[in-house]
């Protein structure tokens, strides 16, 4: 099962490679942390006087997936244990009817990379494999 998970993970990471996921940024003092932003949106808020500087810009464990609070673009993240539970709940019962686009592949890979320490993510594996095999037929 683990080898199979690894194979799917490799495929997902390959698809996800097409999407750019920059590291998250935050508002520095006096706002301090709070939501995540892409650099441009964080800079705009600093320019608007909400904070003195842009903080962050490095990899971060997250309690869920990570998007810029202002523009919604995908940001780089890895999941905490809680984050895995919450994302798994999000995808529970989801059928991947369409091709797995790069952004979805990114989210799924962040979950499946926990297959060793949180094997419950393997519940997703059959549905993801089916979706990936349909994509193979299309190409
Ligand atoms: Zn943004």
Boltz pocket constraint, residues with backbone or C-beta under 6 A from the ligand:
constraints:
  - pocket:
      binder: B
      contacts: [[A, 37], [A, 38], [A, 39], [A, 40], [A, 41], [A, 42], [A, 68], [A, 69], [A, 70], [A, 71], [A, 72], [A, 73]]
      max_distance: 6.0
